Amino acid sequence: MQVRINGKQVELDAPTLLLTYLERLGVDPRSIAVEHNGEIIERDDYERTTLADGDVVEIVRMVGGGLRD
Protein backbone atom coordinates (compact mmCIF):
# COMPACT_ATOMS: atom_id res chain seq x y z
CA MET A 1 0.00 0.00 0.00
CA GLN A 2 1.20 3.51 -0.81
CA VAL A 3 1.06 6.63 1.36
CA ARG A 4 2.60 10.03 0.71
CA ILE A 5 4.65 11.27 3.66
CA ASN A 6 6.25 14.71 3.50
CA GLY A 7 5.87 14.67 -0.28
CA LYS A 8 7.46 11.23 -0.83
CA GLN A 9 5.75 7.97 -1.72
CA VAL A 10 6.22 5.38 1.03
CA GLU A 11 5.33 1.70 0.73
CA LEU A 12 3.73 0.06 3.78
CA ASP A 13 2.87 -3.65 4.03
CA ALA A 14 -0.53 -3.04 5.58
CA PRO A 15 -2.60 -0.33 7.29
CA THR A 16 -0.39 0.96 10.09
CA LEU A 17 -1.08 2.93 13.24
CA LEU A 18 0.49 6.38 13.07
CA LEU A 19 2.19 5.86 16.44
CA THR A 20 3.69 2.56 15.23
CA TYR A 21 5.03 4.25 12.09
CA LEU A 22 6.59 7.05 14.15
CA GLU A 23 8.23 4.51 16.46
CA ARG A 24 9.72 2.71 13.42
CA LEU A 25 11.24 6.03 12.36
CA GLY A 26 12.62 6.63 15.86
CA VAL A 27 10.62 9.85 16.12
CA ASP A 28 9.56 11.17 19.53
CA PRO A 29 5.83 11.91 19.14
CA ARG A 30 6.15 14.77 21.64
CA SER A 31 8.48 16.69 19.31
CA ILE A 32 6.34 16.72 16.16
CA ALA A 33 3.06 17.86 14.67
CA VAL A 34 1.20 15.64 12.19
CA GLU A 35 -1.28 16.49 9.48
CA HIS A 36 -3.21 13.48 8.15
CA ASN A 37 -5.28 13.97 4.98
CA GLY A 38 -5.48 17.71 5.59
CA GLU A 39 -6.36 17.57 9.29
CA ILE A 40 -4.04 18.26 12.23
CA ILE A 41 -3.96 15.20 14.49
CA GLU A 42 -3.98 15.73 18.26
CA ARG A 43 -1.09 13.94 19.95
CA ASP A 44 -3.52 11.81 21.99
CA ASP A 45 -4.99 10.51 18.71
CA TYR A 46 -1.70 9.21 17.24
CA GLU A 47 -2.40 5.74 18.70
CA ARG A 48 -5.91 5.73 17.14
CA THR A 49 -4.99 7.07 13.68
CA THR A 50 -4.37 4.43 11.02
CA LEU A 51 -2.38 5.11 7.85
CA ALA A 52 -4.21 3.58 4.88
CA ASP A 53 -3.60 3.31 1.14
CA GLY A 54 -3.62 6.74 -0.53
CA ASP A 55 -3.27 8.77 2.67
CA VAL A 56 -1.27 12.00 2.67
CA VAL A 57 0.73 12.81 5.81
CA GLU A 58 2.93 15.75 6.76
CA ILE A 59 5.22 15.36 9.78
CA VAL A 60 6.80 18.54 11.12
CA ARG A 61 9.50 18.55 13.79
CA MET A 62 9.39 21.20 16.48
CA VAL A 63 12.61 23.18 16.65
CA GLY A 64 13.54 25.38 19.59
CA GLY A 65 15.40 28.59 19.21
CA GLY A 66 14.93 32.24 18.73
CA LEU A 67 16.65 35.51 19.36
CA ARG A 68 18.46 36.28 22.57
CA ASP A 69 18.40 39.71 24.14
N, C-alpha and C positions, 0 to 999 in steps of 0.2 A: 504494500500500500504506500502511496505517495502523499507526503505533506510538504508544504512550503514553510521553512523556518528561516526567518531573517533573510528572505529573498532567495534562498537556495532550496532546491528539491532534495528531500531526505526520504530514504526508503526505510519503512518500518515493517516488521514481520506481521504485525497484527495491531488492532486498536490498543493504544498504550495510555495509561494514566499520565497526565502531565507531570506529576510529582516523580513518577518512576523515570520518565525521560530526563528530567532535570538531574536526578541522582546519577543516571548513567553518564551524564556530561560532567559530573563533579561540581555542579553549580549549587551554591547555597541559596535556597529559595527566599531567604530573608534579604538578599542583596540585589534582587531583580524585580522588574515589573513585567507582566505578560499580557499581551493582547492576543486573544483567540477568536478568529473569524470576526474581527472588527470590534470586539468587546473586551474591555479591561477586566481581567480576572482577579478577584480578591484573593489574597494569599491563602485564606482559609479554604478556598475552593480548589486549590491546586490538586488535592487528593481526590476530588470528585469530578475533575475535568478530564475527559478522555479524548485523545488525539485520534481522529478517524481519517480515512482516505479523503483527500481533497482539502483538508483543513489548511488554514493560513495562520501562522503564529509569528509574532514578533516578541523577542526576548531582549529586554534592555537592562543592562547592568547599572546599578546606582554607583556613582563615583563621587567621593567626597572631595572637598577642596573649596577654593574661593580666594578672595583677596584678604590679605592681612592688613591691619591698620599700622 
